[in-house]
Amino acid sequence: MTDLLCLKECFLLRLRPYKKDDAATILSWCTEEKAFYKWTAGVMGNYPITEKEFAFVENIMAFTAFDKDGICGFSGSIHRIRGGFHFLR
């Protein structure tokens, strides 16, 4: 039983509402222009995006994914029905 609990904890991923303090970590993952445009579909502006430019996500439905090691993903949706931007480190 202990092994099962350990396995569950190792793969546990949680979501919480995005906080502006998450921006530096999330933006550090996109180190190439091509990857940035694949992630954002060009909607977030030009690469590289600054924390100030990224602040618009505070006004959309945005979530930060985290696990036992810290922040590991971001999800933001401009439209309530359609999926938005998802990025896992």
PyMOL commands that set and color helices and strands:
alter all, ss='L'
color gray80, all
select helices_A, chain A and resi 2-10+20-28+33-40+51-59
alter helices_A, ss='H'
color red, helices_A
select strands_A, chain A and resi 14-17+61-67+70-77+85-88
alter strands_A, ss='S'
color yellow, strands_A
deselect
rebuild
show_as cartoon
